Amino acid sequence: MFELHDAQPRAADQLLKPMGGLLSECTPGVREILELALSGEEVSRKQGEALFRCSPRELSAVMRAADTVRKQRSGDEVSFVVVRNINFTNVCYMGCRFCGFAKRKEDAEAQWISMEEVAHRAQVAWDRGATEVCMQGGLHPDLPPTYYRDLVLAVKKQVPNMHVHAFSPFEVWFGAHKRKMPTKEFLLELKDAGLGSMPGTAAEILDIEVRKQLTRNKLTTEAWVDTIRTAHEVGLRSTSTIMYGHVDGPSHWAAHIDLLRSIQKDTGGFTEFVPLGFVHSESPLYVEKAIPGVRAGATMEEHIKMHSIARLMLARWIDNIQVSWVKLGAQRAGDLLHAGVNDLGGTLMDESISRSAGADFGEELTSTEMVRLIRYAGRRPVRRNTLYERLEDFDDHEPVDLGTLKPRSHDPIQFVRSVTGSRVVP
């Protein structure tokens, strides 16, 4: 388990302390907010910001309150989905300063995978037990107007029962302009082709000033919100995300979560909330010091706060809080199962975007690794589909892994030993 600093007890140790004792260590303001959340009342934007500003001494109480609300809202199950990521092109000229993934057409590393290859990769994923392909790519200037529709059609023709989870709001905005269609008409075309749901990425921080620094505000907050609302209106559900740990802070985080909550109250279209910590090591934003004062990602304390406070603010509205193991690593992801998290995301099979920014936690966790990590945290593993419908629990059997797509530096048993530092959990 992680340790915040020498004076801070380990995450698992907090489970042994009574809630009352943890609350007694808080200031009256923080204690009042946590008691409000524990009673089922809504945590306001202002109160959420106050929690984000809480002291390290109060963090254990915030974390424990989030875990209590998680149990109330989601029980003791932790879910995951078997999915393959397919990033069909890395060519993009949008110039987002945080992105280490984008290349220009003439770059040696530039890629644009054929539709036939994308469909083939979807077939391989299906044969390995995947129920979803997640497809996103750069905004390649040469994409034909019907490219996004045709890509969905190609995958659905090859694997008719595969759920296609694809195209961020930025891609939808780009595709609608290419197609010369209103957003709603474009999304209906994609849905008719077989699009099942959308990733709610490209949100970064839904704040004008921060977006100007990160992306020159090319996809405005208003455009992101309008696209998501329209997707929900036509029956396409989506994830919701935040990217934090760069030039942002507590006021931005609380406002972002509050905005997502307001959308959810109107549409009910979000399936989950996924905090995405900024990966800095290969990001131009950090490496080139493109913005003065940019940070080297979030601290562990901030990771705990983000997942915990999201759980408290979104309770009753978005009850699936996911941790990104590819951003934080399996050990931290496992620890955050004690901080309000009830979902470990996807097995991925391939992962390019975080890796391009410098993440080094691998490209795949197998179902076996997911299940054993969840069990080690004392929770019940469940395999789900994209829309959080339960597919399989593992109370009386182990997952069936069909090998991995790429050479691994570990086998499942050694992986669990490395994460837990102890015996393999049966």
VOGU-3710 file (C-alpha; in Angstrom, 3 decimals, decimal comma):
1> mfelhdaqpr> 0,000/0,000/0,000  1,118/3,589/-0,565  2,095/5,940/2,208  1,274/9,624/1,891  4,133/10,660/4,163  5,809/9,346/7,285  3,088/10,561/9,644  0,192/9,282/7,516  -1,059/5,730/8,205  -1,379/3,358/5,294
11> aadqllkpmg> -4,683/3,154/3,401  -5,649/-0,258/4,765  -5,042/0,916/8,342  -7,795/3,525/7,962  -10,358/0,769/7,598  -9,686/-0,218/11,198  -10,437/3,217/12,655  -14,020/4,180/13,559  -15,528/6,949/11,442  -16,188/9,033/14,524
21> gllsectpgv> -12,523/9,024/15,432  -11,504/10,155/11,963  -14,125/12,932/11,940  -12,858/14,200/15,289  -9,518/14,975/13,638  -11,201/17,312/11,118  -11,939/21,006/11,342  -15,610/21,778/12,050  -16,201/22,818/8,422  -14,816/19,629/6,869
31> reilelalsg> -16,531/17,466/9,485  -19,887/19,114/8,715  -19,505/18,475/4,976  -18,574/14,836/5,495  -21,451/14,271/7,887  -23,754/15,819/5,287  -22,442/13,445/2,616  -22,743/10,435/4,903  -26,394/11,318/5,574  -27,149/11,228/1,853
41> eevsrkqgea> -27,287/14,980/1,239  -25,721/16,579/-1,826  -22,240/18,114/-1,552  -22,263/21,517/-3,262  -19,599/22,902/-5,547  -18,386/25,218/-2,771  -18,293/22,357/-0,268  -16,461/20,163/-2,766  -13,807/22,839/-3,177  -13,434/22,996/0,613
51> lfrcsprels> -12,833/19,235/0,685  -10,217/19,544/-2,058  -8,439/22,074/0,173  -8,536/19,868/3,283  -5,317/19,207/5,181  -3,369/15,924/5,063  -4,604/15,271/8,605  -8,192/15,299/7,331  -7,559/13,153/4,289  -8,206/9,857/6,051
61> avmraadtvr> -11,700/11,012/7,015  -12,454/12,129/3,434  -11,207/8,824/2,090  -13,180/6,801/4,624  -16,362/8,791/4,008  -16,015/8,140/0,277  -15,533/4,438/0,906  -18,622/4,383/3,114  -20,719/6,102/0,431  -19,272/3,709/-2,165
71> kqrsgdevsf> -20,515/0,771/-0,116  -23,933/2,399/0,273  -24,301/3,146/-3,439  -22,385/0,319/-5,157  -21,853/-2,434/-2,608  -18,649/-4,476/-2,395  -18,363/-5,451/-6,038  -15,617/-4,038/-8,261  -16,218/-4,321/-11,975  -14,096/-4,388/-15,114
81> vvvrninftn> -14,694/-4,824/-18,833  -12,746/-6,858/-21,394  -11,988/-4,322/-24,109  -9,445/-3,524/-26,781  -8,281/0,019/-27,428  -7,710/0,829/-31,100  -6,091/4,200/-31,810  -6,527/4,259/-35,591  -4,324/7,291/-36,300  -1,907/9,445/-34,351
91> vcymgcrfcg> -1,813/12,203/-36,972  -3,295/15,392/-35,550  -2,736/19,122/-36,041  -4,910/20,465/-33,225  -1,829/21,312/-31,164  -3,075/20,354/-27,692  -0,081/21,204/-25,537  -0,399/18,268/-23,161  -0,503/15,623/-25,901  2,516/13,428/-26,580
101> fakrkedaea> 0,511/11,200/-28,936  0,004/13,507/-31,937  2,291/13,370/-34,969  2,449/15,233/-38,258  1,891/13,327/-41,512  5,576/13,441/-42,456  6,826/12,142/-39,100  8,446/8,720/-39,133  6,173/7,605/-36,280  2,973/8,732/-38,039
111> qwismeevah> 0,348/5,985/-38,334  -3,014/5,594/-40,001  -4,305/2,059/-39,662  -6,478/0,774/-42,489  -10,137/-0,016/-41,862  -9,430/-3,643/-42,707  -6,778/-3,759/-39,980  -9,065/-2,071/-37,457  -11,761/-4,642/-38,225  -9,204/-7,440/-37,915
121> raqvawdrga> -8,073/-6,159/-34,519  -11,706/-6,076/-33,409  -12,076/-9,708/-34,488  -8,953/-10,706/-32,547  -10,327/-8,921/-29,502  -13,680/-10,710/-29,827  -11,905/-14,049/-30,115  -10,085/-13,210/-26,861  -13,327/-12,506/-25,009  -13,705/-8,756/-25,509
131> tevcmqgglh> -17,199/-7,298/-25,551  -16,069/-3,780/-26,527  -13,673/-1,964/-28,798  -12,799/1,596/-27,809  -11,756/3,567/-30,894  -10,230/7,043/-30,782  -7,643/8,790/-32,907  -6,062/12,039/-33,907  -7,929/14,590/-36,001  -6,203/13,705/-39,262
141> pdlpptyyrd> -6,811/16,465/-41,850  -7,161/13,902/-44,652  -9,971/11,866/-43,087  -12,745/11,471/-45,680  -16,090/13,026/-44,673  -17,710/9,625/-44,046  -14,662/8,095/-42,338  -16,120/7,749/-38,834  -19,333/6,186/-40,138  -17,442/3,821/-42,424
151> lvlavkkqvp> -15,097/2,771/-39,626  -18,027/1,761/-37,426  -19,629/-0,079/-40,323  -16,392/-1,991/-40,993  -16,133/-3,182/-37,393  -19,810/-4,119/-37,132  -19,645/-6,025/-40,420  -16,666/-8,024/-39,116  -17,962/-8,521/-35,549  -21,710/-7,772/-35,472
161> nmhvhafspf> -22,123/-8,258/-31,715  -19,153/-6,144/-30,646  -20,054/-2,972/-28,745  -18,417/-0,007/-30,446  -17,443/2,691/-27,943  -15,862/5,409/-30,009  -15,118/9,027/-30,859  -14,599/11,745/-28,274  -16,660/14,957/-28,425  -13,681/16,572/-30,191
171> evwfgahkrk> -13,785/13,867/-32,878  -17,553/14,265/-33,195  -17,135/18,033/-33,567  -14,442/17,438/-36,211  -16,439/14,757/-38,026  -19,612/16,834/-38,126  -17,670/19,713/-39,700  -16,100/17,330/-42,220  -19,521/15,895/-43,013  -21,118/19,356/-43,125
181> mptkefllel> -23,848/18,138/-40,801  -25,364/19,423/-37,567  -24,028/17,508/-34,572  -27,342/15,758/-33,904  -27,701/14,528/-37,481  -24,080/13,332/-37,506  -24,507/11,422/-34,236  -27,694/9,801/-35,520  -25,774/8,661/-38,603  -23,096/7,098/-36,399
191> kdaglgsmpg> -25,697/5,461/-34,192  -27,473/4,000/-37,228  -24,106/2,610/-38,384  -23,692/0,783/-35,066  -22,029/3,195/-32,636  -23,018/2,035/-29,145  -21,617/4,714/-26,839  -18,998/7,466/-26,615  -15,940/8,160/-24,473  -16,374/11,457/-22,632
201> taaeildiev> -12,753/12,391/-23,159  -11,414/15,725/-24,498  -13,026/17,262/-21,409  -9,639/17,990/-19,777  -10,838/20,744/-17,397  -14,136/22,366/-18,350  -12,901/25,865/-17,565  -12,289/28,503/-20,239  -9,024/29,881/-18,885  -7,480/26,458/-18,298
211> rkqltrnklt> -8,625/25,211/-21,718  -7,026/28,223/-23,382  -3,718/27,202/-21,854  -4,043/23,496/-22,615  -5,714/23,490/-26,029  -6,027/27,141/-27,082  -9,741/26,479/-26,479  -10,168/24,815/-29,879  -12,987/22,724/-28,485  -14,703/25,101/-26,086
221> teawvdtirt> -16,391/24,055/-22,863  -19,688/25,016/-24,453  -19,022/22,844/-27,520  -18,002/19,865/-25,356  -21,131/20,169/-23,233  -23,410/20,633/-26,250  -21,930/17,570/-27,964  -22,334/15,382/-24,882  -25,873/16,590/-24,264  -26,770/15,887/-27,892
231> ahevglrsts> -25,255/12,397/-27,699  -27,341/11,652/-24,624  -30,411/13,114/-26,348  -30,125/10,680/-29,270  -29,612/7,712/-26,949  -25,828/7,400/-26,942  -24,515/7,089/-23,410  -20,998/8,240/-22,560  -18,337/8,197/-19,929  -17,273/11,405/-18,169
241> timyghvdgp> -13,684/12,366/-17,370  -11,363/14,980/-15,943  -7,635/15,445/-16,603  -5,950/16,993/-13,572  -2,511/17,773/-12,198  -1,139/20,377/-14,663  -2,161/24,062/-14,303  -5,397/23,444/-12,438  -6,511/23,428/-8,821  -9,347/22,855/-6,327
251> shwaahidll> -11,731/25,495/-7,698  -11,450/24,014/-11,219  -11,908/20,453/-9,975  -15,032/21,184/-7,952  -16,573/23,266/-10,763  -15,843/20,534/-13,324  -17,488/17,812/-11,237  -20,430/20,093/-10,484  -20,937/20,746/-14,221  -20,894/17,036/-15,018
261> rsiqkdtggf> -23,428/16,466/-12,252  -25,720/19,138/-13,675  -25,580/17,451/-17,104  -26,357/14,095/-15,529  -29,362/15,511/-13,693  -30,781/16,564/-17,044  -29,818/13,620/-19,257  -28,888/10,585/-17,145  -26,487/9,679/-19,944  -23,171/9,242/-18,121
271> tefvplgfvh> -22,198/5,675/-17,263  -19,216/6,518/-15,057  -16,716/9,158/-13,978  -13,038/8,551/-14,733  -10,353/10,800/-13,207  -7,312/10,888/-15,491  -4,125/12,093/-13,858  -1,871/14,184/-16,109  1,077/12,079/-17,333  3,910/14,560/-17,644
281> sesplyveka> 7,197/12,865/-18,470  6,851/12,914/-22,293  4,171/15,583/-22,540  5,213/18,735/-24,453  3,305/20,788/-21,898  5,864/19,773/-19,265  8,964/18,848/-21,256  8,970/22,072/-23,287  7,683/24,161/-20,355  4,987/25,440/-22,714
291> ipgvragatm> 3,150/27,048/-19,801  4,915/28,605/-16,796  4,220/26,742/-13,588  2,970/23,498/-15,119  3,278/20,694/-12,588  4,740/17,211/-12,930  1,350/15,578/-12,512  -0,834/15,258/-9,442  0,445/14,148/-6,059  -0,780/10,935/-4,467
301> eehikmhsia> -2,745/13,028/-2,008  -4,498/14,712/-4,950  -5,269/11,359/-6,576  -6,960/10,260/-3,358  -8,897/13,506/-3,110  -10,050/13,400/-6,726  -11,503/9,909/-6,522  -12,903/10,338/-3,012  -14,501/13,744/-3,500  -15,920/12,740/-6,879
311> rlmlarwidn> -17,637/9,855/-5,102  -19,104/12,236/-2,509  -20,201/14,926/-4,992  -21,633/12,540/-7,595  -23,455/10,174/-5,246  -26,924/9,262/-6,564  -26,119/10,760/-9,961  -23,001/8,975/-11,222  -22,422/5,981/-8,988  -19,628/4,318/-10,961
321> iqvswvklga> -16,239/5,842/-10,111  -13,440/4,327/-12,169  -9,692/4,410/-11,548  -7,334/4,437/-14,526  -4,731/1,745/-13,872  -2,890/2,734/-17,045  -2,356/6,251/-15,634  -1,592/5,341/-12,018  -0,380/1,757/-12,121  -2,002/-1,335/-10,701
331> qragdllhag> -0,779/-0,829/-7,127  -2,210/2,668/-6,777  -5,374/1,600/-8,575  -5,807/-1,178/-6,033  -5,268/1,246/-3,165  -7,905/3,617/-4,516  -10,498/0,870/-4,205  -10,505/2,080/-0,574  -11,199/5,669/-1,652  -14,626/5,461/-3,260
341> vndlggtlmd> -13,709/3,552/-6,440  -15,863/0,638/-7,642  -14,529/0,044/-11,164  -11,101/-0,834/-12,572  -11,919/0,040/-16,182  -10,822/-2,141/-19,054  -8,200/-4,749/-19,834  -7,266/-2,529/-22,849  -4,995/-5,006/-24,743  -3,435/-2,009/-26,543
351> esisrsagad> -2,822/1,474/-25,152  -1,054/4,248/-27,041  -2,130/7,652/-25,774  -0,984/7,452/-22,143  2,132/5,540/-23,190  3,028/8,339/-25,621  2,891/10,827/-22,735  5,288/8,703/-20,688  3,088/6,270/-18,758  4,963/3,016/-18,209
361> fgeeltstem> 2,401/0,752/-16,540  1,884/-1,489/-19,553  -0,802/-1,904/-22,172  -2,918/-4,717/-20,747  -4,126/-6,262/-17,518  -5,626/-9,691/-18,073  -8,883/-10,750/-16,460  -6,890/-12,946/-14,072  -4,827/-9,970/-12,954  -7,928/-7,827/-12,544
371> vrliryagrr> -9,695/-10,477/-10,474  -6,757/-11,122/-8,165  -6,107/-7,421/-7,641  -9,763/-6,884/-6,704  -9,752/-9,857/-4,345  -6,626/-8,598/-2,651  -8,479/-5,376/-1,855  -11,150/-7,473/-0,135  -13,792/-6,912/-2,800  -15,811/-9,104/-5,163
381> pvrrntlyer> -14,758/-9,037/-8,847  -17,408/-8,780/-11,560  -17,007/-8,648/-15,325  -19,390/-6,146/-16,925  -20,164/-4,775/-20,353  -19,771/-1,170/-21,501  -23,136/-0,101/-20,073  -22,480/-1,731/-16,695  -24,660/-4,755/-17,227  -23,321/-7,679/-15,201
391> ledfddhepv> -21,867/-10,492/-17,319  -19,944/-12,734/-14,924  -18,914/-12,980/-11,305  -16,041/-15,068/-10,025  -17,318/-16,384/-6,706  -16,749/-19,997/-7,707  -14,323/-19,950/-10,622  -11,377/-18,194/-12,204  -11,358/-16,139/-15,400  -10,308/-17,729/-18,658
401> dlgtlkprsh> -7,399/-15,794/-20,163  -6,563/-16,433/-23,789  -2,995/-15,223/-23,635  -1,830/-11,680/-24,274  -1,389/-9,729/-27,471  2,176/-8,675/-26,732  5,120/-10,123/-24,790  4,712/-9,563/-21,063  7,278/-8,722/-18,428  5,283/-10,676/-15,856
411> dpiqfvrsvt> 2,924/-13,587/-15,466  -0,299/-13,158/-13,456  1,033/-14,755/-10,281  4,251/-12,732/-10,265  2,198/-9,638/-11,051  0,014/-10,067/-7,978  3,046/-10,743/-5,809  4,710/-7,564/-7,058  1,618/-5,482/-6,357  0,724/-6,917/-2,982
421> gsrvvp> 4,189/-7,706/-1,723  2,871/-10,957/-0,321  1,196/-14,219/-1,181  -1,136/-14,658/-4,132  -4,759/-14,305/-3,093  -6,651/-17,509/-3,873
//
